[in-house]
């Protein structure tokens, strides 16, 4: 899967997160990424977050931080 597709999908997940406090929304996104995204997809998303931080919604960044904290 290419980077643009991963960015689009991750940002769509963030955009469709139910309204809730950011920490809870990030936790829900992290759960989705852990459950439905293959490890190589998450690794690519990590790389994108580091190389092109502005491409991802802030909630996606927070979700990635939670994934790493709970790894």
mmCIF file as gemmi writes it, N, C-alpha and C atoms, coordinates in Angstrom:
data_model
loop_
_atom_site.group_PDB
_atom_site.id
_atom_site.type_symbol
_atom_site.label_atom_id
_atom_site.label_alt_id
_atom_site.label_comp_id
_atom_site.label_asym_id
_atom_site.label_entity_id
_atom_site.label_seq_id
_atom_site.pdbx_PDB_ins_code
_atom_site.Cartn_x
_atom_site.Cartn_y
_atom_site.Cartn_z
_atom_site.occupancy
_atom_site.B_iso_or_equiv
_atom_site.pdbx_formal_charge
_atom_site.auth_seq_id
_atom_site.auth_asym_id
_atom_site.pdbx_PDB_model_num
ATOM 1 N N . UNK Axp A 1 ? 0.856 -1.171 0 1 0 ? 1 A 1
ATOM 2 C CA . UNK Axp A 1 ? 0 0 0 1 0 ? 1 A 1
ATOM 3 C C . UNK Axp A 1 ? 0.902 1.235 0 1 0 ? 1 A 1
ATOM 4 N N . UNK Axp A 2 ? 0.515 2.246 -0.764 1 0 ? 2 A 1
ATOM 5 C CA . UNK Axp A 2 ? 1.383 3.419 -0.853 1 0 ? 2 A 1
ATOM 6 C C . UNK Axp A 2 ? 1.121 4.394 0.302 1 0 ? 2 A 1
ATOM 7 N N . UNK Axp A 3 ? 2.058 5.303 0.483 1 0 ? 3 A 1
ATOM 8 C CA . UNK Axp A 3 ? 1.985 6.242 1.603 1 0 ? 3 A 1
ATOM 9 C C . UNK Axp A 3 ? 0.728 7.107 1.561 1 0 ? 3 A 1
ATOM 10 N N . UNK Axp A 4 ? 0.361 7.566 0.376 1 0 ? 4 A 1
ATOM 11 C CA . UNK Axp A 4 ? -0.813 8.435 0.267 1 0 ? 4 A 1
ATOM 12 C C . UNK Axp A 4 ? -2.07 7.704 0.741 1 0 ? 4 A 1
ATOM 13 N N . UNK Axp A 5 ? -2.175 6.427 0.429 1 0 ? 5 A 1
ATOM 14 C CA . UNK Axp A 5 ? -3.34 5.647 0.864 1 0 ? 5 A 1
ATOM 15 C C . UNK Axp A 5 ? -3.354 5.487 2.38 1 0 ? 5 A 1
ATOM 16 N N . UNK Axp A 6 ? -2.191 5.222 2.963 1 0 ? 6 A 1
ATOM 17 C CA . UNK Axp A 6 ? -2.116 5.072 4.417 1 0 ? 6 A 1
ATOM 18 C C . UNK Axp A 6 ? -2.484 6.372 5.12 1 0 ? 6 A 1
ATOM 19 N N . UNK Axp A 7 ? -1.977 7.479 4.607 1 0 ? 7 A 1
ATOM 20 C CA . UNK Axp A 7 ? -2.289 8.786 5.195 1 0 ? 7 A 1
ATOM 21 C C . UNK Axp A 7 ? -3.789 9.046 5.096 1 0 ? 7 A 1
ATOM 22 N N . UNK Axp A 8 ? -4.366 8.809 3.93 1 0 ? 8 A 1
ATOM 23 C CA . UNK Axp A 8 ? -5.793 9.043 3.734 1 0 ? 8 A 1
ATOM 24 C C . UNK Axp A 8 ? -6.615 8.185 4.69 1 0 ? 8 A 1
ATOM 25 N N . UNK Axp A 9 ? -6.275 6.907 4.793 1 0 ? 9 A 1
ATOM 26 C CA . UNK Axp A 9 ? -7.028 6.01 5.668 1 0 ? 9 A 1
ATOM 27 C C . UNK Axp A 9 ? -6.892 6.41 7.134 1 0 ? 9 A 1
ATOM 28 N N . UNK Axp A 10 ? -5.676 6.709 7.572 1 0 ? 10 A 1
ATOM 29 C CA . UNK Axp A 10 ? -5.461 7.084 8.972 1 0 ? 10 A 1
ATOM 30 C C . UNK Axp A 10 ? -6.208 8.367 9.306 1 0 ? 10 A 1
ATOM 31 N N . UNK Axp A 11 ? -6.147 9.345 8.405 1 0 ? 11 A 1
ATOM 32 C CA . UNK Axp A 11 ? -6.846 10.609 8.653 1 0 ? 11 A 1
ATOM 33 C C . UNK Axp A 11 ? -8.357 10.425 8.612 1 0 ? 11 A 1
ATOM 34 N N . UNK Axp A 12 ? -8.862 9.507 7.793 1 0 ? 12 A 1
ATOM 35 C CA . UNK Axp A 12 ? -10.299 9.216 7.777 1 0 ? 12 A 1
ATOM 36 C C . UNK Axp A 12 ? -10.739 8.599 9.099 1 0 ? 12 A 1
ATOM 37 N N . UNK Axp A 13 ? -9.912 7.717 9.647 1 0 ? 13 A 1
ATOM 38 C CA . UNK Axp A 13 ? -10.232 7.122 10.953 1 0 ? 13 A 1
ATOM 39 C C . UNK Axp A 13 ? -10.348 8.225 11.995 1 0 ? 13 A 1
ATOM 40 N N . UNK Axp A 14 ? -9.388 9.15 11.977 1 0 ? 14 A 1
ATOM 41 C CA . UNK Axp A 14 ? -9.416 10.258 12.942 1 0 ? 14 A 1
ATOM 42 C C . UNK Axp A 14 ? -10.64 11.141 12.722 1 0 ? 14 A 1
ATOM 43 N N . UNK Axp A 15 ? -10.962 11.428 11.471 1 0 ? 15 A 1
ATOM 44 C CA . UNK Axp A 15 ? -12.103 12.295 11.167 1 0 ? 15 A 1
ATOM 45 C C . UNK Axp A 15 ? -13.424 11.664 11.579 1 0 ? 15 A 1
ATOM 46 N N . UNK Axp A 16 ? -13.483 10.337 11.554 1 0 ? 16 A 1
ATOM 47 C CA . UNK Axp A 16 ? -14.723 9.64 11.885 1 0 ? 16 A 1
ATOM 48 C C . UNK Axp A 16 ? -14.803 9.19 13.341 1 0 ? 16 A 1
ATOM 49 N N . UNK Axp A 17 ? -13.79 9.539 14.13 1 0 ? 17 A 1
ATOM 50 C CA . UNK Axp A 17 ? -13.833 9.187 15.553 1 0 ? 17 A 1
ATOM 51 C C . UNK Axp A 17 ? -14.981 9.957 16.198 1 0 ? 17 A 1
ATOM 52 N N . UNK Axp A 18 ? -15.763 9.271 17.022 1 0 ? 18 A 1
ATOM 53 C CA . UNK Axp A 18 ? -16.863 9.976 17.692 1 0 ? 18 A 1
ATOM 54 C C . UNK Axp A 18 ? -16.327 11.122 18.547 1 0 ? 18 A 1
ATOM 55 N N . UNK Axp A 19 ? -17.135 12.166 18.707 1 0 ? 19 A 1
ATOM 56 C CA . UNK Axp A 19 ? -16.682 13.289 19.527 1 0 ? 19 A 1
ATOM 57 C C . UNK Axp A 19 ? -16.454 12.838 20.966 1 0 ? 19 A 1
ATOM 58 N N . UNK Axp A 20 ? -15.264 13.051 21.428 1 0 ? 20 A 1
ATOM 59 C CA . UNK Axp A 20 ? -14.884 12.719 22.799 1 0 ? 20 A 1
ATOM 60 C C . UNK Axp A 20 ? -13.585 13.434 23.103 1 0 ? 20 A 1
ATOM 61 N N . UNK Axp A 21 ? -13.164 13.414 24.343 1 0 ? 21 A 1
ATOM 62 C CA . UNK Axp A 21 ? -11.885 14.069 24.665 1 0 ? 21 A 1
ATOM 63 C C . UNK Axp A 21 ? -10.762 13.486 23.793 1 0 ? 21 A 1
ATOM 64 N N . UNK Axp A 22 ? -9.797 14.315 23.398 1 0 ? 22 A 1
ATOM 65 C CA . UNK Axp A 22 ? -8.736 13.852 22.502 1 0 ? 22 A 1
ATOM 66 C C . UNK Axp A 22 ? -8.02 12.586 22.965 1 0 ? 22 A 1
ATOM 67 N N . UNK Axp A 23 ? -7.776 12.457 24.259 1 0 ? 23 A 1
ATOM 68 C CA . UNK Axp A 23 ? -7.058 11.267 24.725 1 0 ? 23 A 1
ATOM 69 C C . UNK Axp A 23 ? -7.9 10.009 24.487 1 0 ? 23 A 1
ATOM 70 N N . UNK Axp A 24 ? -9.202 10.114 24.64 1 0 ? 24 A 1
ATOM 71 C CA . UNK Axp A 24 ? -10.083 8.971 24.401 1 0 ? 24 A 1
ATOM 72 C C . UNK Axp A 24 ? -10.201 8.669 22.908 1 0 ? 24 A 1
ATOM 73 N N . UNK Axp A 25 ? -10.277 9.725 22.092 1 0 ? 25 A 1
ATOM 74 C CA . UNK Axp A 25 ? -10.328 9.53 20.643 1 0 ? 25 A 1
ATOM 75 C C . UNK Axp A 25 ? -9.043 8.874 20.159 1 0 ? 25 A 1
ATOM 76 N N . UNK Axp A 26 ? -7.902 9.321 20.674 1 0 ? 26 A 1
ATOM 77 C CA . UNK Axp A 26 ? -6.614 8.727 20.294 1 0 ? 26 A 1
ATOM 78 C C . UNK Axp A 26 ? -6.559 7.262 20.706 1 0 ? 26 A 1
ATOM 79 N N . UNK Axp A 27 ? -7.1 6.944 21.871 1 0 ? 27 A 1
ATOM 80 C CA . UNK Axp A 27 ? -7.117 5.548 22.319 1 0 ? 27 A 1
ATOM 81 C C . UNK Axp A 27 ? -7.963 4.692 21.392 1 0 ? 27 A 1
ATOM 82 N N . UNK Axp A 28 ? -9.099 5.224 20.943 1 0 ? 28 A 1
ATOM 83 C CA . UNK Axp A 28 ? -9.954 4.48 20.02 1 0 ? 28 A 1
ATOM 84 C C . UNK Axp A 28 ? -9.255 4.269 18.681 1 0 ? 28 A 1
ATOM 85 N N . UNK Axp A 29 ? -8.551 5.287 18.213 1 0 ? 29 A 1
ATOM 86 C CA . UNK Axp A 29 ? -7.812 5.164 16.956 1 0 ? 29 A 1
ATOM 87 C C . UNK Axp A 29 ? -6.679 4.153 17.118 1 0 ? 29 A 1
ATOM 88 N N . UNK Axp A 30 ? -5.978 4.207 18.238 1 0 ? 30 A 1
ATOM 89 C CA . UNK Axp A 30 ? -4.895 3.244 18.496 1 0 ? 30 A 1
ATOM 90 C C . UNK Axp A 30 ? -5.438 1.821 18.506 1 0 ? 30 A 1
ATOM 91 N N . UNK Axp A 31 ? -6.586 1.625 19.116 1 0 ? 31 A 1
ATOM 92 C CA . UNK Axp A 31 ? -7.197 0.295 19.14 1 0 ? 31 A 1
ATOM 93 C C . UNK Axp A 31 ? -7.527 -0.159 17.72 1 0 ? 31 A 1
ATOM 94 N N . UNK Axp A 32 ? -8.066 0.737 16.927 1 0 ? 32 A 1
ATOM 95 C CA . UNK Axp A 32 ? -8.381 0.399 15.537 1 0 ? 32 A 1
ATOM 96 C C . UNK Axp A 32 ? -7.119 0.012 14.772 1 0 ? 32 A 1
ATOM 97 N N . UNK Axp A 33 ? -6.071 0.811 14.911 1 0 ? 33 A 1
ATOM 98 C CA . UNK Axp A 33 ? -4.821 0.519 14.207 1 0 ? 33 A 1
ATOM 99 C C . UNK Axp A 33 ? -4.235 -0.817 14.656 1 0 ? 33 A 1
ATOM 100 N N . UNK Axp A 34 ? -4.279 -1.081 15.95 1 0 ? 34 A 1
ATOM 101 C CA . UNK Axp A 34 ? -3.736 -2.329 16.483 1 0 ? 34 A 1
ATOM 102 C C . UNK Axp A 34 ? -4.551 -3.536 15.996 1 0 ? 34 A 1
ATOM 103 N N . UNK Axp A 35 ? -5.859 -3.366 15.924 1 0 ? 35 A 1
ATOM 104 C CA . UNK Axp A 35 ? -6.749 -4.472 15.594 1 0 ? 35 A 1
ATOM 105 C C . UNK Axp A 35 ? -6.809 -4.751 14.094 1 0 ? 35 A 1
ATOM 106 N N . UNK Axp A 36 ? -6.868 -3.696 13.286 1 0 ? 36 A 1
ATOM 107 C CA . UNK Axp A 36 ? -7.182 -3.872 11.872 1 0 ? 36 A 1
ATOM 108 C C . UNK Axp A 36 ? -6.024 -3.611 10.904 1 0 ? 36 A 1
ATOM 109 N N . UNK Axp A 37 ? -4.967 -3.001 11.367 1 0 ? 37 A 1
ATOM 110 C CA . UNK Axp A 37 ? -3.841 -2.718 10.484 1 0 ? 37 A 1
ATOM 111 C C . UNK Axp A 37 ? -2.729 -3.729 10.738 1 0 ? 37 A 1
ATOM 112 N N . UNK Axp A 38 ? -2.177 -4.264 9.676 1 0 ? 38 A 1
ATOM 113 C CA . UNK Axp A 38 ? -1.062 -5.206 9.773 1 0 ? 38 A 1
ATOM 114 C C . UNK Axp A 38 ? 0.173 -4.462 10.294 1 0 ? 38 A 1
ATOM 115 N N . UNK Axp A 39 ? 1.051 -5.188 10.993 1 0 ? 39 A 1
ATOM 116 C CA . UNK Axp A 39 ? 2.26 -4.535 11.505 1 0 ? 39 A 1
ATOM 117 C C . UNK Axp A 39 ? 3.058 -3.752 10.452 1 0 ? 39 A 1
ATOM 118 N N . UNK Axp A 40 ? 3.209 -4.252 9.22 1 0 ? 40 A 1
ATOM 119 C CA . UNK Axp A 40 ? 3.944 -3.441 8.24 1 0 ? 40 A 1
ATOM 120 C C . UNK Axp A 40 ? 3.235 -2.114 7.913 1 0 ? 40 A 1
ATOM 121 N N . UNK Axp A 41 ? 1.92 -2.118 7.941 1 0 ? 41 A 1
ATOM 122 C CA . UNK Axp A 41 ? 1.18 -0.87 7.694 1 0 ? 41 A 1
ATOM 123 C C . UNK Axp A 41 ? 1.426 0.118 8.827 1 0 ? 41 A 1
ATOM 124 N N . UNK Axp A 42 ? 1.42 -0.382 10.066 1 0 ? 42 A 1
ATOM 125 C CA . UNK Axp A 42 ? 1.684 0.499 11.215 1 0 ? 42 A 1
ATOM 126 C C . UNK Axp A 42 ? 3.111 1.014 11.163 1 0 ? 42 A 1
ATOM 127 N N . UNK Axp A 43 ? 4.045 0.17 10.751 1 0 ? 43 A 1
ATOM 128 C CA . UNK Axp A 43 ? 5.446 0.609 10.637 1 0 ? 43 A 1
ATOM 129 C C . UNK Axp A 43 ? 5.578 1.705 9.581 1 0 ? 43 A 1
ATOM 130 N N . UNK Axp A 44 ? 4.889 1.539 8.465 1 0 ? 44 A 1
ATOM 131 C CA . UNK Axp A 44 ? 4.918 2.58 7.437 1 0 ? 44 A 1
ATOM 132 C C . UNK Axp A 44 ? 4.293 3.871 7.96 1 0 ? 44 A 1
ATOM 133 N N . UNK Axp A 45 ? 3.216 3.753 8.722 1 0 ? 45 A 1
ATOM 134 C CA . UNK Axp A 45 ? 2.587 4.939 9.29 1 0 ? 45 A 1
ATOM 135 C C . UNK Axp A 45 ? 3.531 5.639 10.273 1 0 ? 45 A 1
ATOM 136 N N . UNK Axp A 46 ? 4.272 4.867 11.047 1 0 ? 46 A 1
ATOM 137 C CA . UNK Axp A 46 ? 5.285 5.454 11.942 1 0 ? 46 A 1
ATOM 138 C C . UNK Axp A 46 ? 6.317 6.243 11.145 1 0 ? 46 A 1
ATOM 139 N N . UNK Axp A 47 ? 6.765 5.656 10.05 1 0 ? 47 A 1
ATOM 140 C CA . UNK Axp A 47 ? 7.769 6.32 9.208 1 0 ? 47 A 1
ATOM 141 C C . UNK Axp A 47 ? 7.203 7.614 8.64 1 0 ? 47 A 1
ATOM 142 N N . UNK Axp A 48 ? 5.966 7.558 8.166 1 0 ? 48 A 1
ATOM 143 C CA . UNK Axp A 48 ? 5.323 8.758 7.617 1 0 ? 48 A 1
ATOM 144 C C . UNK Axp A 48 ? 5.204 9.821 8.706 1 0 ? 48 A 1
ATOM 145 N N . UNK Axp A 49 ? 4.81 9.409 9.903 1 0 ? 49 A 1
ATOM 146 C CA . UNK Axp A 49 ? 4.667 10.362 11.013 1 0 ? 49 A 1
ATOM 147 C C . UNK Axp A 49 ? 5.992 11.061 11.304 1 0 ? 49 A 1
ATOM 148 N N . UNK Axp A 50 ? 7.089 10.343 11.173 1 0 ? 50 A 1
ATOM 149 C CA . UNK Axp A 50 ? 8.402 10.934 11.429 1 0 ? 50 A 1
ATOM 150 C C . UNK Axp A 50 ? 8.876 11.801 10.26 1 0 ? 50 A 1
ATOM 151 N N . UNK Axp A 51 ? 8.641 11.325 9.037 1 0 ? 51 A 1
ATOM 152 C CA . UNK Axp A 51 ? 9.153 12.024 7.854 1 0 ? 51 A 1
ATOM 153 C C . UNK Axp A 51 ? 8.273 13.175 7.399 1 0 ? 51 A 1
ATOM 154 N N . UNK Axp A 52 ? 6.961 13.042 7.574 1 0 ? 52 A 1
ATOM 155 C CA . UNK Axp A 52 ? 6.005 14.044 7.097 1 0 ? 52 A 1
ATOM 156 C C . UNK Axp A 52 ? 4.942 14.295 8.172 1 0 ? 52 A 1
ATOM 157 N N . UNK Axp A 53 ? 5.33 14.831 9.309 1 0 ? 53 A 1
ATOM 158 C CA . UNK Axp A 53 ? 4.387 14.955 10.42 1 0 ? 53 A 1
ATOM 159 C C . UNK Axp A 53 ? 3.135 15.752 10.077 1 0 ? 53 A 1
ATOM 160 N N . UNK Axp A 54 ? 3.233 16.713 9.198 1 0 ? 54 A 1
ATOM 161 C CA . UNK Axp A 54 ? 2.083 17.53 8.844 1 0 ? 54 A 1
ATOM 162 C C . UNK Axp A 54 ? 1.04 16.803 8.016 1 0 ? 54 A 1
ATOM 163 N N . UNK Axp A 55 ? 1.387 15.629 7.507 1 0 ? 55 A 1
ATOM 164 C CA . UNK Axp A 55 ? 0.448 14.875 6.673 1 0 ? 55 A 1
ATOM 165 C C . UNK Axp A 55 ? -0.636 14.203 7.5 1 0 ? 55 A 1
ATOM 166 N N . UNK Axp A 56 ? -0.375 13.987 8.782 1 0 ? 56 A 1
ATOM 167 C CA . UNK Axp A 56 ? -1.297 13.224 9.623 1 0 ? 56 A 1
ATOM 168 C C . UNK Axp A 56 ? -2.024 14.118 10.625 1 0 ? 56 A 1
ATOM 169 N N . UNK Axp A 57 ? -3.264 13.769 10.854 1 0 ? 57 A 1
ATOM 170 C CA . UNK Axp A 57 ? -4.078 14.437 11.861 1 0 ? 57 A 1
ATOM 171 C C . UNK Axp A 57 ? -3.389 14.313 13.228 1 0 ? 57 A 1
ATOM 172 N N . UNK Axp A 58 ? -3.456 15.338 14.055 1 0 ? 58 A 1
ATOM 173 C CA . UNK Axp A 58 ? -2.846 15.244 15.391 1 0 ? 58 A 1
ATOM 174 C C . UNK Axp A 58 ? -3.351 14.05 16.202 1 0 ? 58 A 1
ATOM 175 N N . UNK Axp A 59 ? -4.599 13.65 16.005 1 0 ? 59 A 1
ATOM 176 C CA . UNK Axp A 59 ? -5.111 12.478 16.73 1 0 ? 59 A 1
ATOM 177 C C . UNK Axp A 59 ? -4.403 11.199 16.296 1 0 ? 59 A 1
ATOM 178 N N . UNK Axp A 60 ? -3.996 11.135 15.034 1 0 ? 60 A 1
ATOM 179 C CA . UNK Axp A 60 ? -3.24 9.961 14.562 1 0 ? 60 A 1
ATOM 180 C C . UNK Axp A 60 ? -1.885 9.93 15.26 1 0 ? 60 A 1
ATOM 181 N N . UNK Axp A 61 ? -1.239 11.091 15.379 1 0 ? 61 A 1
ATOM 182 C CA . UNK Axp A 61 ? 0.043 11.144 16.099 1 0 ? 61 A 1
ATOM 183 C C . UNK Axp A 61 ? -0.141 10.696 17.549 1 0 ? 61 A 1
ATOM 184 N N . UNK Axp A 62 ? -1.2 11.178 18.187 1 0 ? 62 A 1
ATOM 185 C CA . UNK Axp A 62 ? -1.456 10.781 19.577 1 0 ? 62 A 1
ATOM 186 C C . UNK Axp A 62 ? -1.735 9.285 19.68 1 0 ? 62 A 1
ATOM 187 N N . UNK Axp A 63 ? -2.44 8.73 18.696 1 0 ? 63 A 1
ATOM 188 C CA . UNK Axp A 63 ? -2.712 7.296 18.698 1 0 ? 63 A 1
ATOM 189 C C . UNK Axp A 63 ? -1.422 6.494 18.551 1 0 ? 63 A 1
ATOM 190 N N . UNK Axp A 64 ? -0.53 6.954 17.679 1 0 ? 64 A 1
ATOM 191 C CA . UNK Axp A 64 ? 0.756 6.262 17.51 1 0 ? 64 A 1
ATOM 192 C C . UNK Axp A 64 ? 1.569 6.313 18.804 1 0 ? 64 A 1
ATOM 193 N N . UNK Axp A 65 ? 1.533 7.459 19.485 1 0 ? 65 A 1
ATOM 194 C CA . UNK Axp A 65 ? 2.231 7.553 20.77 1 0 ? 65 A 1
ATOM 195 C C . UNK Axp A 65 ? 1.669 6.551 21.768 1 0 ? 65 A 1
ATOM 196 N N . UNK Axp A 66 ? 0.342 6.405 21.804 1 0 ? 66 A 1
ATOM 197 C CA . UNK Axp A 66 ? -0.27 5.439 22.704 1 0 ? 66 A 1
ATOM 198 C C . UNK Axp A 66 ? 0.111 4.009 22.326 1 0 ? 66 A 1
ATOM 199 N N . UNK Axp A 67 ? 0.156 3.733 21.032 1 0 ? 67 A 1
ATOM 200 C CA . UNK Axp A 67 ? 0.559 2.383 20.599 1 0 ? 67 A 1
ATOM 201 C C . UNK Axp A 67 ? 1.963 2.061 21.083 1 0 ? 67 A 1
ATOM 202 N N . UNK Axp A 68 ? 2.869 3.025 20.974 1 0 ? 68 A 1
ATOM 203 C CA . UNK Axp A 68 ? 4.251 2.784 21.406 1 0 ? 68 A 1
ATOM 204 C C . UNK Axp A 68 ? 4.364 2.687 22.917 1 0 ? 68 A 1
ATOM 205 N N . UNK Axp A 69 ? 3.548 3.451 23.614 1 0 ? 69 A 1
ATOM 206 C CA . UNK Axp A 69 ? 3.576 3.404 25.074 1 0 ? 69 A 1
ATOM 207 C C . UNK Axp A 69 ? 3.063 2.08 25.609 1 0 ? 69 A 1
ATOM 208 N N . UNK Axp A 70 ? 2.154 1.462 24.868 1 0 ? 70 A 1
ATOM 209 C CA . UNK Axp A 70 ? 1.542 0.202 25.307 1 0 ? 70 A 1
ATOM 210 C C . UNK Axp A 70 ? 2.122 -1.021 24.61 1 0 ? 70 A 1
ATOM 211 N N . UNK Axp A 71 ? 3.235 -0.819 23.904 1 0 ? 71 A 1
ATOM 212 C CA . UNK Axp A 71 ? 3.839 -1.946 23.156 1 0 ? 71 A 1
ATOM 213 C C . UNK Axp A 71 ? 4.544 -2.916 24.058 1 0 ? 71 A 1
